[in-house]
């Protein structure tokens, strides 16, 4: 896409200053799960959101789907603010915003047949369609996700994890949504099945020109599936960059540590590394560090990092929230 | 700690089978596994869900589920463990062979302090006094790099982070100075930065104490980081076994090859599509008569559908259970 064209087309989703906090029962404390996160997802783009447990990545998905209330912020989607919709308009918007979950079997109703599961969104949102038209739509999507018509009358428990995820994908895509949120879509699957589903998602994304918000902790999966990647730590954005920039020239010390922590599938290189890339663990979100939330684990932390919150700014081809990004190169 | 007798294995598993019988079928969770473990060796066992890797570990501890039928032989320092009485097994478990589970929160008792749980085993097995056990516990917490070990003894599991809990579980496994530590997916529940810390710790502990470790995982990357030797399991059988170096340089089984090729590299060129193993994981209740991997294998030919291929040497120290002898590099049926 050229610069001009990119500016002319509005993004599929534009999130601005999103914050989600939870009251901690029995105390007067607040847990800030997501704190001032902004990003866009262009049409037909896959944006990856990576972070460790407690980074707030799933909370972002839940807030966008209105499964948890946002404390602050806006999310422009199809001309309105997702976070401000209510009642009928919110319900109508759900047609365009679908999700697939991490645990495919847990997300399918065990009492419904596969056919009924995939058909259900049509019954809800396309009441004008008659039975024959619904069946036809189900059969069409079934072929796209690699399931057989003979499997329509079977029940979720008869399927393996990979097949169940295909059912979940079919259900999510039958309405041809504008945005698909994938919350760890392949991390619960067996190693030999992961790559099948990753390939399938990529094929479908191209076929349907889908915009994807791809939430994951697995950096390798993100590298394969995503065009751009947002790195989250303790509810804040550390870095946003294209796939190439993020993996070739990671700018934020946390991004670097994450990349260095992934096991290398080559014993010679794995053992040539010395030391641990990153010590310590993610601090409690109840008492986040002052200034930069990463500074307590950062090997490059300076006094300024404790005093001032770093804001995202352009460094090279990336956006980085680190006071020392330039000097670290 | 370990008497090192040259050439004599610490643990020998021969033709081990773990089966579960129901009215209609018999499930073979582990199907004729033969393995050896040398003193101080780091053995990796890699497989997907249903491959039998966890069942293999549990059988080594005599902890197979009630109703499991265990046949074959597991000899530990000259003593047969299959069919051994409770007394023999209890003397072994925790003291000579210890276990690290995947989820540290389930492995720890939420009601008891870290100190009580950590010293329980060593007081029972070695009859140490409370004070001596406490000194030992502090020493171990120090060895697994837990800051302020004194203070930790009075804490409860919920007061600690996930990585700290797994360090406690590792300290618990090591406190009786066992000959073998069995670790079942010890880093799977942890974040990637903490996983790197724990893998480094396990590697260092092995070097320092010469304890033998059997680590079970689904992640070939983890194997590459720590294991000396690797056994790859599929549908209850070992399908390939070799040194880690050899396995990553020249894997000879199509399944291993498929697993290796489906890993997305973090640098260098990226494929447009990921090479993937086709089909679905095996159903243990309905395995084909021949090689269990044959229905998903790009190289399957006639003999594969008749009799399961035996594990045979392809070069010194390298075994595979596959009839196909040609070059690998194709994927999917």
Boltz contact constraints between the chains, C-beta under 6 A:
constraints:
  - contact:
      token1: [A, 52]
      token2: [B, 191]
      max_distance: 6.0
  - contact:
      token1: [A, 53]
      token2: [B, 191]
      max_distance: 6.0
  - contact:
      token1: [A, 160]
      token2: [B, 280]
      max_distance: 6.0
  - contact:
      token1: [A, 160]
      token2: [B, 281]
      max_distance: 6.0
  - contact:
      token1: [A, 190]
      token2: [B, 48]
      max_distance: 6.0
  - contact:
      token1: [A, 190]
      token2: [B, 49]
      max_distance: 6.0
  - contact:
      token1: [A, 190]
      token2: [B, 281]
      max_distance: 6.0
  - contact:
      token1: [A, 191]
      token2: [B, 48]
      max_distance: 6.0
  - contact:
      token1: [A, 191]
      token2: [B, 218]
      max_distance: 6.0
  - contact:
      token1: [A, 191]
      token2: [B, 259]
      max_distance: 6.0
  - contact:
      token1: [A, 192]
      token2: [B, 277]
      max_distance: 6.0
  - contact:
      token1: [A, 195]
      token2: [B, 262]
      max_distance: 6.0
  - contact:
      token1: [A, 195]
      token2: [B, 274]
      max_distance: 6.0
  - contact:
      token1: [A, 195]
      token2: [B, 276]
      max_distance: 6.0
  - contact:
      token1: [A, 196]
      token2: [B, 276]
      max_distance: 6.0
  - contact:
      token1: [A, 198]
      token2: [B, 274]
      max_distance: 6.0
  - contact:
      token1: [A, 199]
      token2: [B, 273]
      max_distance: 6.0
  - contact:
      token1: [A, 199]
      token2: [B, 274]
      max_distance: 6.0
  - contact:
      token1: [A, 220]
      token2: [B, 264]
      max_distance: 6.0
  - contact:
      token1: [A, 223]
      token2: [B, 264]
      max_distance: 6.0
  - contact:
      token1: [A, 224]
      token2: [B, 264]
      max_distance: 6.0
  - contact:
      token1: [A, 261]
      token2: [B, 192]
      max_distance: 6.0
  - contact:
      token1: [A, 261]
      token2: [B, 193]
      max_distance: 6.0
  - contact:
      token1: [A, 261]
      token2: [B, 196]
      max_distance: 6.0
  - contact:
      token1: [A, 262]
      token2: [B, 192]
      max_distance: 6.0
  - contact:
      token1: [A, 262]
      token2: [B, 266]
      max_distance: 6.0
  - contact:
      token1: [A, 263]
      token2: [B, 221]
      max_distance: 6.0
  - contact:
      token1: [A, 263]
      token2: [B, 222]
      max_distance: 6.0
  - contact:
      token1: [A, 263]
      token2: [B, 225]
      max_distance: 6.0
  - contact:
      token1: [A, 265]
      token2: [B, 220]
      max_distance: 6.0
  - contact:
      token1: [A, 265]
      token2: [B, 221]
      max_distance: 6.0
  - contact:
      token1: [A, 265]
      token2: [B, 224]
      max_distance: 6.0
  - contact:
      token1: [A, 265]
      token2: [B, 263]
      max_distance: 6.0
  - contact:
      token1: [A, 266]
      token2: [B, 224]
      max_distance: 6.0
  - contact:
      token1: [A, 266]
      token2: [B, 248]
      max_distance: 6.0
  - contact:
      token1: [A, 267]
      token2: [B, 224]
      max_distance: 6.0
  - contact:
      token1: [A, 267]
      token2: [B, 244]
      max_distance: 6.0
  - contact:
      token1: [A, 267]
      token2: [B, 245]
      max_distance: 6.0
  - contact:
      token1: [A, 267]
      token2: [B, 248]
      max_distance: 6.0
  - contact:
      token1: [A, 270]
      token2: [B, 224]
      max_distance: 6.0
  - contact:
      token1: [A, 270]
      token2: [B, 225]
      max_distance: 6.0
  - contact:
      token1: [A, 276]
      token2: [B, 196]
      max_distance: 6.0
  - contact:
      token1: [A, 276]
      token2: [B, 197]
      max_distance: 6.0
  - contact:
      token1: [A, 276]
      token2: [B, 200]
      max_distance: 6.0
  - contact:
      token1: [A, 277]
      token2: [B, 196]
      max_distance: 6.0
  - contact:
      token1: [A, 278]
      token2: [B, 193]
      max_distance: 6.0
  - contact:
      token1: [A, 281]
      token2: [B, 161]
      max_distance: 6.0
  - contact:
      token1: [A, 281]
      token2: [B, 163]
      max_distance: 6.0
  - contact:
      token1: [A, 281]
      token2: [B, 194]
      max_distance: 6.0
